[in-house]
Amino acid sequence: MNRRNFLTLTGTFTGGTLLLPDFLHAFGAQTNLVVGEQCLVFIQLNGGNDGLNTFIPFENPFYYDLRPKIALDKSNVISRNKGMAFHPSLKDFANIQQNGDLTIIQNVGYPEPNRSHFRSQEIWQTASDSNQYFSNGWLGRYLDLQCDGHQPTAGVNFDSIDNLSLKGNEPNSVTVKDPNRFKMRDSVDDIVKLSDNPQLDFVRKIANSVTEGSDEIQKALAKSTSEVTYPKTALGKNLEWIARLIKGNLNSKIYYTSQGGYDTHDNQLNIQQRNLTELNDAVYSFYNELKKANLMQNVTLVIFSEFGRRVKDNGNGTDHGTAAPMFIIGGNNQGKIIGNSPNLADLDNGDLKYEIDFRSVYASLLKTKMNFDHTKIGIKNNPLNGIF
């Protein structure tokens, strides 16, 4: 029985109630991971968010020439800064930037870009080269080296399926959809039947990890409440859970969630406006929550997408492209705009040329926030200076 089959059986993919097999009662609880006070929170924008209509080069005439159907009017963009401005739906991102808590990293990508959603997400999640294939994620490899033994809540992924970024040799992360349903209970009548096979020890470790993870999550939630109102969206609810776990001292190093719907080949203006509004409102609630708790300096929020979109519109939207901006909120970042404005006069077959490798951002996060040598997990890029 492999890990995916076991997790499906036990219900951790749906955040359901787990019925404990008898053999698990022989295992004792492990202590939580405590390595300083810093944690990283990731929001992955699935589908390939159009960076040019998110942080907009509104003074560049090529922007309007190449996007006659979807360019945002100069009168609508907000928080203008050296020829760049935010999409009007990101009004609170602009407020966070004014507070000095938002760094924008321009033209982020990687060499030999892949325009497949699945493959490009895999590259971002494993920190591989375009021609490399890794079975474990970059955060999973980090947790393998950082944890003493396995720590079930060193990473927490809020989703209905596991995230490759957190996959490691040890079960140091747990996937949760709804913490209210992610509770353990015993049952005499309903026992998970496992066959006697060479992978039994691995299955036991996974099951024990799920058990401990549920217990620790419930303890953290019991210690915290929400002090602000979150939007009634999936992303809003996930960020509310993450904020409560941070405030409840779960001591996880990594939190991960995602927002879908960014594959805007058609009807882009309406779809992106809706998605960015949801993103803005959820992130601003999370930001205000942790600000009130004096914790934002300990929490670094990273927002990215697997690629940007083509520079020229297709009539009503945009097709898969390459480079795009990343956003860093909190963690005592320097509140800068790093990198040049997008060069729309020098394209690579109609796409933006990347200038900053995403792995240099990862290296900076690991070095500065986690006090960890990024080369130990195979990231060869130098850390990007100027974020923190």
Disulfide bonds with the S-S distance in Angstrom:
none
